[in-house]
Amino acid sequence: MDFFASPYLAPVLGFLVGLIGSLVGMGGGFFIVPYLTLVHGFAPPLAIGTSLWLIVANSASSTLRYGLQRQVLWRLGVVLGVATLPGAYFGAAIAGHWDVGWFQICFGVLLAAACVYAVVLSGSPRLNEDPAQMRVQMGLAVVVSIVTGFVSSMFGVGGGIIHMPLMMFAFRMPARMSAATSQWALLMTSLAGAVSSTARGQTDWPMVLLLLAGVVMGAQVGVWAAKRVDVKVIRRAFAVICLVVAVEMFVKGLG
């Protein structure tokens, strides 16, 4: 683990996190939190609070770029983001009381779910790409977002694993528009959780600064690449990485 703990490697990891996060519509916490806990030995609350600030940076960078491409549904994103706030508050409060072993096991389960999400999405037939066929249900969006905010702040991850399937399958939104709107909603969710965690003293600012530039740059490149690469390949790679890290988290949690 000494090699991965090198400060010279951190910006590279940040870049990859920002790149993959913006491509699949997630904030990158699925990789940041295991990196901080397994490599640097962070306690779960500190890893979560630190991860949330990096997700803020990732989602802000992605939203800016997607907004310039007119892919963000701003009103829907506000509804999704604001609805997550109550859940984000309570999730951040619970995050401060995690037992290390249980956290690693539960995070492994979450990673396994992310793996399944990526595999199913990659193997799905071509989804709707016509914005005129969208059927947005605001009531459902609010209910799902409350749960999303709770999960996001409790584990220090983005809410894309819940919001993306909601928009793509339930609302029939195009994939890129779903990713863009998910990032906009995630900015509000992660900011609420990050502020709450920082108020409890659960943020490592040197680590945030070490990863920050890479995350922001990776998010920009990811949005640029979204129109130029086969996102299915990215999702499959994301699934493989999630599976490997999930096994490692399980082993550490049970050990």
N, C-alpha and C positions, 0 to 999 in steps of 0.2 A: 504493500500500500504506500510505501515511501515515495515511489515514482509518481503516483497519482496525486500525492499531497504537495508536489512541487508547486511553488507559486507561479512558475513560468507556464505551467500547464493550465492553470485556472482560466486565463482569458480564452484559451482554445476551447475548453469545456463550455465556457459561457457562450461562445460563438455558436457551437453546435446546439446548445440548448435553445438559443434564440431562433436559430434556423429551423430546427424541427418543430419547435413550438408554434411558430407562425405558419408553417406549412400545414400542420394538422389541426390548427385552431385551439391549441392548448398553451398554457403559460410556461411550461418547462419544469415545474416543481417535481414532476415524476422522476427527474434525473438529479435535480439540485439537492433535494432532501436526502436521498440515499448517499449522494456524494459527501454531504456534510456529516452525516451520521456514521457512515461506514469508514470513510477515509480520514476525516478530521476528528472523529469522536465527539461531535456535538451532541448535547442532550436534545431530545425531541423538541421541546419548546423553543430552544435557541435556533435549531435548524429550520423550524417552521417559520418563525418570525423573520429570519434572514432570507429564506426562500421567497416569502411573500413580497418583499421589497424588490427582488429581482424579477418577479412576475409582473409587478407594477411597471418596471422599466420595459420589459418585453412587450406587454400588451399596449403600452403607450406608443412605443416605436412602431409596432405593427399597425395599430389603429391609424396613426398618422399617414402611413404609406397607403393602406387600404382606402382611407378617406380620400386621398388624392386620386385614387382610381375609381371613386364613386361606387364602392362595393359595400359600404356600411349602411345598414338600416338604423339610423340614429335613434328614432323614436322607440323601436322595438328594443334596441340595446339599452336604452335608459330604463325601460320597464323591467327588463331582465336584470339589469345591474342593481337598481333600487330595491327590487324584490328580494335580492340576495342578502341585503344588509342585516336584517334581524338574525338570519341564520349564521352570517359571518361573525356577528358579535358573540353569539353563544358558542360557536365553534372555536373561536380564539380563546374564550374563557376555559373551555375544556382542554384545549391543547396544552395549557400550562400544567396539567396534572397527569400527563402520560407516563406510564411505566415503560421503560426502555424496551423490554422484551415484548410486551403486548403491542407497543407501537410498531415495532419492526414486523411482527406477524400481521397486524392489520394493514400496514402499508403494503406488505407483500400481496395481500388479497386485493388491495386496490390496484396494484400494478398488474396482477393477473387479469382483472377486469378491463384495464386499459389495453392489455394485449388482445383480449377477445374482441373488444371494440374495434381495434385497428384491423384485425383479421376479417371480421364480418363486413366492415366498411370497404375493405379492399376487394373482397369477393362479391360484393353486391353488383347487380346489373346496373347499367348506367342510370344514374338518378336524374331527377328533373333538373333541367338547366334553363327553364323558362320562368322568369320572375312573375309573369302574368298568372301562372298556375299556383302561386303561393296561397295557403290558407292559414293565416296566423290566428291562433286562439289565445287571446290575452289572459283569460282565466287560467288556462293550463300553464301558460308561461310563468305566471306569478307563483303558482303552487310548486312547480318544478324548481323554480329559482330559489325559493326558500331553502329547499333541501340542498341545492347546489352551493349556496353560500355557507351552509353548515359544514359540508364535506370539504370545501375548499380551505376554509380557515382552520379546521381541525387537523388537516394533514399537510397544509402548506403547499397545495397544488392548485392548478387552475380548474375552472369549472367546465372546460370544454368537453370533457368526457361525458357530461350530462347534457350541456346545451347544444352541442353539435348534433347528436342523434335527434334531439327534440326538433331542431330547426329543419334538418334534412329529411327526416322520415315523417314527422307529424305535421310540419308546416310546409313541406315540399319546397324548401328554399334551395337554390343552387349552392353547390359545395363551397365555392369561393366566397359567396355572399354570407354563407353560414359561418365560415371561419372568420371573416372580417367582423361580423356583428358579435360573434362570440368574444373576440378580442376586446371590443369596445365595452361589452358588459363585464368582462373579466377585469378591466381596468378599475372599475368601481368596486367590485367584490374584493379584489386583492388589496386595494388601497385601504378599505375599511378594516380588513384583517391585519394588515401591516401596522397601521396606526395603533390598533388595539394591542398588538404584541409588543410594539415598542414602548407603549405606556407601562407595560409590565416588565420592562427591561430585558426583553427577549429578542434582541437584534445584535448581530455581530457586524458592526459597520465596516471594519477593515475587510472582511470577507465580501460584503456587498460591493465595496469599491473595487476589489480585485476582480470580480466577475462582471461588473456592470458594463464596461465598454464592449466586451465580447458579446454579451446578451443583446445589447442595443444594435450592434452591427449585424449580428446573426439574424435578428428579426427583420431588418431591412432587406437583407439578401434573400431571406425566405419568402417574403411577399413578392419580391422581384421574380424569384424562381417559380412561384406558384403557377404562372402562365406558361412556363417554358420546360417544365419537367413532368414526368409521370408521377403524380402524387401517390398513386397506388404503391409504387416501389418504396417511396418514403414511409408510407404507413406500414408496409411489411417489415421494413428495417426497424421502425419504431416498435413493432410487436416483438421482434426478436430481442431487442435491447431490454424491453420491459420484462420479458420472460426471464432473461438472465439475471437481471437485478432483483426480480421477485424471488427467485430461488435463493439468492444470496441473503436477502432480507429474512426469509423464512429460516434459513440455517442459523443466522445470527440470533434471531428471536427465540429459537428453540434451544440454542446452545447454552 
